[in-house]
Amino acid sequence: MTHYFEGKSAAVTGAGDGIGRALAMQLNAEGCALWLCDISDERLQATYSQLDAQSAPVHLRVVDCGDKQAIDAWVDEISQHTQAIDAVFNNAGVAYSALFEDATEDNYQWLMGVNFWGVVWSSRAFLPLLTRAPVGHLVNVSSIFGMVGIATQSAYNAAKFAVRGFTESLVAEYYDTSIRVSCVHPGGIATNIARRARADGQDAWATPEQRDEQFKQYASTTPQQAAAVILKGVAQSKPQILIGRDAKLMHLFARLFPVRYHALTRRFLEHD
């Protein structure tokens, strides 16, 4: 535990489970006031049940992060209660698996709306509150798939590469200001994202349970471990935060072999 967030305030999107829930729990344990959102009220309430609302305030809101108006309304509500916020964790995300020739535009739009536009809309909406904090941290979750391209992940890759480019641009824009911008690149994290993923074509054969089981064969990092790495990196104002041995290896492959890394990443995914 860093204790950096003690007495501070933070907003977390996608706080209903996975990394978002783990962030909420660890921030709450440090005494950080929380503004949490998720598309599922049931999952959000499950997160709340694991928090100590006596140690620091916890506010909940059901928000679809693929809906700009919903995000704006949430941030407007927060602005009525506080003049500043110390950290925003744009964590909400969804998954979609399909060969490009089988992919539908509707599912592309759905994924891009949450994974990319949701980050952009939230970043813009929270910017005034972050600016008023002594130090405001904007933390956008990309993925190791924001650094390497993987077959059947063209939509997810597109969104996560976009989040990376967007966030790295903001790192440059807010350099030497009171705002610190971090881009997070998790590897395989044992969350439920695959269970709720959409799929088309040859990837549509699996049940949610089968997708979950297959994904978690490669997900070697727990959400709790991921959250701890993120909070430590944010406390140190790191512009780039890699999570997991797999993320570090794939990042290395992409840097050393920018043209030939596909052969290496396929072998890694098949045999690791």
C-alpha positions as CSV (number, residue, x, y, z in Angstrom):
1,M,0.0,0.0,0.0
2,T,1.4,3.4,-1.0
3,H,-0.6,5.7,1.3
4,Y,-0.2,8.3,-1.5
5,F,-4.0,8.5,-1.9
6,E,-4.8,8.9,1.8
7,G,-7.2,11.9,2.2
8,K,-7.5,12.3,-1.6
9,S,-10.4,11.6,-4.0
10,A,-10.6,9.5,-7.1
11,A,-13.1,8.4,-9.8
12,V,-13.0,4.9,-11.2
13,T,-14.9,3.7,-14.3
14,G,-15.8,0.0,-14.7
15,A,-15.6,-0.4,-10.9
16,G,-18.0,-3.3,-10.8
17,D,-15.4,-6.0,-10.9
18,G,-11.9,-6.9,-12.2
19,I,-9.2,-4.2,-12.0
20,G,-11.8,-1.5,-11.3
21,R,-13.0,-3.3,-8.2
22,A,-9.5,-4.0,-7.0
23,L,-8.6,-0.3,-7.5
24,A,-11.6,0.8,-5.5
25,M,-10.8,-1.6,-2.7
26,Q,-7.1,-0.5,-2.4
27,L,-7.9,3.1,-2.7
28,N,-10.6,2.8,0.0
29,A,-8.2,1.0,2.2
30,E,-5.9,4.0,1.9
31,G,-8.7,6.4,3.0
32,C,-9.4,7.8,-0.5
33,A,-12.9,9.2,-1.2
34,L,-14.4,7.4,-4.2
35,W,-16.7,8.1,-7.1
36,L,-17.4,4.7,-8.7
37,C,-19.3,3.9,-11.9
38,D,-20.2,0.7,-13.8
39,I,-22.8,-0.3,-16.3
40,S,-24.1,-3.0,-13.9
41,D,-25.8,-1.9,-10.7
42,E,-25.5,-5.4,-9.4
43,R,-21.8,-5.6,-9.8
44,L,-21.4,-2.0,-8.5
45,Q,-23.3,-3.0,-5.3
46,A,-21.1,-6.1,-5.0
47,T,-18.0,-3.8,-5.0
48,Y,-19.6,-1.5,-2.5
49,S,-20.2,-4.4,-0.1
50,Q,-16.4,-5.0,0.1
51,L,-15.6,-1.3,0.9
52,D,-15.5,0.5,4.2
53,A,-17.7,3.6,3.7
54,Q,-16.8,4.7,7.2
55,S,-13.2,5.3,6.4
56,A,-13.9,7.5,3.4
57,P,-17.0,8.4,1.4
58,V,-18.1,6.2,-1.5
59,H,-20.5,7.4,-4.2
60,L,-22.0,5.0,-6.8
61,R,-23.5,5.7,-10.2
62,V,-24.7,3.4,-13.0
63,V,-23.0,4.7,-16.2
64,D,-22.6,3.3,-19.7
65,C,-19.2,4.5,-20.6
66,G,-20.1,4.2,-24.3
67,D,-22.6,7.0,-23.8
68,K,-21.2,10.5,-23.7
69,Q,-24.4,12.0,-22.1
70,A,-24.2,9.4,-19.3
71,I,-20.6,10.3,-18.6
72,D,-21.2,14.0,-18.7
73,A,-24.2,13.6,-16.3
74,W,-22.1,11.6,-13.9
75,V,-19.3,14.2,-13.9
76,D,-21.8,17.0,-13.5
77,E,-23.2,15.3,-10.4
78,I,-19.7,14.9,-9.0
79,S,-19.0,18.6,-9.7
80,Q,-22.0,19.5,-7.5
81,H,-20.3,17.8,-4.5
82,T,-16.6,18.7,-5.0
83,Q,-14.5,21.4,-6.6
84,A,-11.6,19.1,-7.4
85,I,-10.6,15.5,-7.8
86,D,-7.2,14.0,-7.4
87,A,-7.3,11.1,-9.8
88,V,-9.4,9.6,-12.5
89,F,-9.0,6.0,-13.6
90,N,-10.5,5.4,-17.0
91,N,-10.7,1.6,-16.6
92,A,-14.0,0.5,-18.2
93,G,-13.5,-1.8,-21.1
94,V,-15.2,-4.5,-23.2
95,A,-13.9,-7.2,-25.6
96,Y,-14.8,-8.4,-29.1
97,S,-13.2,-11.3,-31.0
98,A,-13.5,-11.9,-34.7
99,L,-11.5,-12.2,-37.9
100,F,-11.9,-8.9,-39.6
101,E,-13.7,-10.5,-42.5
102,D,-16.4,-11.7,-40.0
103,A,-16.5,-8.6,-37.9
104,T,-19.6,-6.4,-37.9
105,E,-19.6,-2.7,-37.8
106,D,-22.1,-2.6,-35.0
107,N,-19.8,-4.6,-32.7
108,Y,-16.8,-2.4,-33.8
109,Q,-18.9,0.7,-32.9
110,W,-19.9,-0.8,-29.6
111,L,-16.3,-1.6,-28.6
112,M,-14.8,1.7,-29.8
113,G,-17.6,3.6,-28.0
114,V,-16.6,2.1,-24.6
115,N,-12.9,1.5,-25.0
116,F,-11.8,4.6,-26.9
117,W,-14.5,7.2,-26.9
118,G,-15.4,6.5,-23.3
119,V,-11.8,7.4,-22.4
120,V,-11.9,10.6,-24.4
121,W,-15.2,11.7,-23.1
122,S,-14.3,11.0,-19.5
123,S,-10.9,12.6,-19.8
124,R,-12.5,15.8,-21.2
125,A,-15.3,15.9,-18.7
126,F,-13.0,15.4,-15.7
127,L,-10.4,17.8,-16.8
128,P,-11.7,20.9,-14.9
129,L,-11.9,18.9,-11.7
130,L,-8.4,17.5,-12.2
131,T,-7.0,20.9,-13.0
132,R,-8.2,22.3,-9.6
133,A,-6.4,19.6,-7.6
134,P,-2.9,20.3,-6.4
135,V,-1.8,17.4,-8.5
136,G,-4.3,15.7,-10.8
137,H,-3.7,12.2,-12.1
138,L,-5.4,11.1,-15.4
139,V,-4.9,7.4,-15.7
140,N,-6.1,5.7,-19.0
141,V,-6.1,2.0,-19.3
142,S,-4.9,0.8,-22.7
143,S,-3.5,-2.8,-23.0
144,I,-0.5,-4.7,-24.2
145,F,-2.7,-5.0,-27.2
146,G,-2.2,-1.3,-27.6
147,M,1.4,-2.1,-28.5
148,V,1.2,-5.3,-30.5
149,G,-1.4,-6.4,-33.1
150,I,-3.0,-9.8,-32.5
151,A,-5.2,-11.9,-34.9
152,T,-9.0,-11.7,-34.3
153,Q,-8.4,-8.6,-32.2
154,S,-8.5,-5.8,-34.8
155,A,-11.3,-3.9,-33.0
156,Y,-9.7,-4.2,-29.6
157,N,-6.3,-3.4,-31.0
158,A,-7.6,-0.4,-32.8
159,A,-9.2,1.0,-29.6
160,K,-6.3,0.3,-27.4
161,F,-3.7,1.7,-29.8
162,A,-5.9,4.8,-30.0
163,V,-6.0,5.1,-26.2
164,R,-2.2,4.8,-26.2
165,G,-1.8,7.5,-28.8
166,F,-4.4,9.8,-27.2
167,T,-2.8,9.4,-23.8
168,E,0.8,9.8,-24.9
169,S,-0.3,13.0,-26.6
170,L,-1.8,14.3,-23.3
171,V,1.5,13.3,-21.5
172,A,3.2,15.8,-23.9
173,E,0.5,18.5,-23.6
174,Y,0.4,18.5,-19.8
175,Y,4.2,18.1,-19.3
176,D,5.4,20.4,-16.6
177,T,1.9,21.2,-15.3
178,S,-0.1,20.1,-12.3
179,I,-1.6,17.2,-14.2
180,R,0.1,13.9,-14.5
181,V,-1.0,11.6,-17.2
182,S,-0.4,7.8,-17.2
183,C,-1.1,5.1,-19.8
184,V,-1.5,1.6,-18.4
185,H,-0.7,-1.5,-20.4
186,P,-1.9,-4.7,-18.7
187,G,-1.1,-8.1,-20.0
188,G,-3.3,-11.0,-19.2
189,I,-5.3,-10.1,-16.1
190,A,-7.7,-12.7,-14.6
191,T,-10.9,-10.6,-14.9
192,N,-14.3,-11.5,-16.4
193,I,-13.8,-9.5,-19.6
194,A,-13.7,-12.6,-21.8
195,R,-16.9,-14.0,-20.2
196,R,-18.8,-10.9,-21.3
197,A,-17.0,-10.5,-24.7
198,R,-18.8,-10.5,-28.0
199,A,-17.6,-12.7,-30.9
200,D,-18.4,-13.4,-34.5
201,G,-17.4,-15.9,-37.1
202,Q,-15.2,-18.8,-36.0
203,D,-14.8,-17.2,-32.6
204,A,-18.5,-17.3,-31.9
205,W,-18.5,-21.1,-31.1
206,A,-17.5,-20.7,-27.5
207,T,-19.9,-20.2,-24.5
208,P,-19.1,-17.4,-22.0
209,E,-17.7,-20.1,-19.7
210,Q,-15.4,-21.6,-22.4
211,R,-14.1,-18.1,-23.3
212,D,-13.5,-17.4,-19.7
213,E,-11.6,-20.6,-19.2
214,Q,-9.5,-20.2,-22.3
215,F,-8.6,-16.6,-21.5
216,K,-7.6,-17.3,-17.9
217,Q,-5.1,-19.9,-19.2
218,Y,-3.0,-16.9,-20.2
219,A,-4.1,-14.5,-17.5
220,S,-1.3,-14.8,-15.0
221,T,-1.8,-11.6,-13.0
222,T,-4.6,-11.1,-10.5
223,P,-6.7,-7.9,-10.5
224,Q,-5.4,-7.1,-7.0
225,Q,-1.8,-7.4,-8.3
226,A,-2.6,-5.2,-11.3
227,A,-4.2,-2.5,-9.1
228,A,-1.2,-2.4,-6.8
229,V,1.1,-1.9,-9.8
230,I,-1.1,0.9,-11.1
231,L,-1.4,2.7,-7.8
232,K,2.4,2.5,-7.3
233,G,3.0,3.8,-10.8
234,V,0.6,6.7,-10.5
235,A,2.0,7.7,-7.1
236,Q,5.4,7.9,-8.9
237,S,3.8,9.8,-11.8
238,K,4.9,7.3,-14.3
239,P,3.7,8.1,-17.9
240,Q,3.7,4.4,-18.8
241,I,2.8,1.5,-16.6
242,L,3.3,-2.1,-17.8
243,I,1.6,-4.9,-15.8
244,G,2.7,-8.5,-15.9
245,R,5.6,-10.5,-17.3
246,D,3.7,-11.1,-20.4
247,A,3.2,-7.4,-21.0
248,K,6.8,-6.7,-20.5
249,L,7.9,-9.5,-22.9
250,M,5.4,-8.4,-25.7
251,H,6.6,-4.8,-25.3
252,L,10.2,-6.0,-25.7
253,F,9.3,-8.0,-28.7
254,A,7.6,-5.0,-30.4
255,R,10.6,-2.7,-29.7
256,L,13.3,-5.2,-30.8
257,F,11.4,-6.7,-33.7
258,P,8.9,-4.0,-35.0
259,V,8.3,-5.9,-38.3
260,R,8.8,-9.5,-37.2
261,Y,7.2,-9.6,-33.7
262,H,4.1,-11.4,-34.9
263,A,5.9,-14.7,-35.2
264,L,7.2,-14.3,-31.6
265,T,3.9,-13.2,-30.1
266,R,2.1,-16.2,-31.7
267,R,4.6,-18.6,-30.3
268,F,4.3,-16.9,-26.9
269,L,0.5,-17.1,-26.8
270,E,0.5,-20.7,-28.0
271,H,3.2,-22.0,-25.5
272,D,3.5,-19.7,-22.5
